[in-house]
Amino acid sequence: MKLRALAFLVGGLALLGGCANLAPPYQRPAPALPAPGAPVPAADPSALGREAFFTDERLRATVELALANNRDLRVAALNVQRARAQARLTDAAQLPNVSANAGASRANSIGTSYSAGLSLAAFELDLFGRLRNESEAALQTWLASEAGRTSTEISLVAETANAWLSLAADLANQGLAQQTFESRGRSLELDQRRHALGAISGLALAQSQSLVDSARLDIATAATQVEQDRNALELLLGTALPPALAPDSAQNLAEASRLVELPAGVPSELLQRRPDVLQAERQLQASVANIGVARAAFFPRISLTAMAGTASSELSGLFKAGSRTWSYGPSLSLPIFDGGANAANLESAKLDREIALAQYDKAVQTAFREVADALAVRARLAERLAAQQALVATAERQLALADAQHRAGSTGMLEVLDAERSLYAAQQSLIALRLTEQANRLELYKVLGGGWKKA
């Protein structure tokens, strides 16, 4: 028998494998969405791209820094590589393991003998699809881990941008507190001179001093919050925030990201492309393949070992005619009594499929709720911003009028204090609302499964 015969044998055995597949056919479940209610946008945010979505260059560079250094994302990427290696390992089990060997031995009775050849080690004929379904389950697990990595990346980008914007908002609050402190300090100096001249009472002077002290307290509180924001951002970055990438207070809150266009449209297809939903579906497909593995355990396993080569008592005659050898040995393993282990294994695999199905349904429902919530917030944000900006303008006029009347002696200090408090609170609310508006843009891009692909 020629050495190439083993190659033909291997090819024939590979063709014999995979004659049956005992896994149930997979069909994508219908989305478990609630009755039609709040519309879900039909826009595809991935077409916008991460680089186009962020309009502030420093924010965009900060996000890229997080993607390069964040440890959670690194772990997710390593999990993908591990799942890929596992999938390759299970794929290899479907192919024959052929090895070359050569040897020499010496015995008293026959002297020295030499041998060389190729051998096939325990190749299982996959007649019932066990190996094929194991490979399919490993493939789906790998794809699920890849979707999980993408989901982690999207979350990281959103969290980093939110942390950066929170730092910008608190820097704006710190600047506002400093500005208010300086303004109230100038007013206090004026009131001290007026009090010395007897123009105002000691109570009015004490009230003016309390405003200065309150502003000083706000500066200290804002400074603490800024440091905490910076620490939270640097944890996401995995490194220190370069000074060149730090926000400069309120300037960055106005237009840090581009508004995602949201025409009303069809929900389900868009939701099913979210990476967390894709991950749940891949896990469901893996559980279906595992049912085929469990079912195959009830059937016989047929393994083959074979060897083709040459043997001779003389090294010079090792490859001469008449020195060829071969061996071939099938083995069969048939489960007879296993104490119910195979049946329990099959039942467990079916229950795993039901669990995976429930998790898939939950992922779709969660996606729908997150989109609906983000749209509900978006619906009135522009109106709220316009109203808050008008309120700030009104409070500024109110303070100017109260201060002018107080200087003219027609009103007391209490009116000025109330006007200052109203303006300060309105300005703080405007900063918070601008942060909310930007955070809502980020939330919409995230929950729509944008994918953060580079433009």
DASUL-V121159 format. One record per run of one state. SS is the DSSP state (2 for helix, 1 for strand, 0 for the rest). FROM is the first residue (numbers start at 1). LEN is the number of residues. Records with the same first field share a line. If there is no record, write none. Layout:
SS->FROM-LEN + FROM-LEN
//
This chain:
0->1-3 + 17-23 + 42-3 + 48-2 + 55-2 + 70-1 + 93-5 + 108-3 + 126-4 + 197-5 + 238-5 + 246-5 + 255-2 + 258-6 + 266-2 + 272-3 + 297-4 + 313-2 + 318-6 + 334-7 + 379-2 + 409-4 + 448-8
2->4-13 + 45-3 + 50-4 + 57-13 + 71-22 + 130-67 + 202-36 + 243-3 + 251-4 + 268-4 + 275-22 + 315-3 + 341-38 + 381-28 + 413-35
1->40-2 + 54-1 + 98-10 + 111-15 + 257-1 + 264-2 + 301-12 + 324-10
//
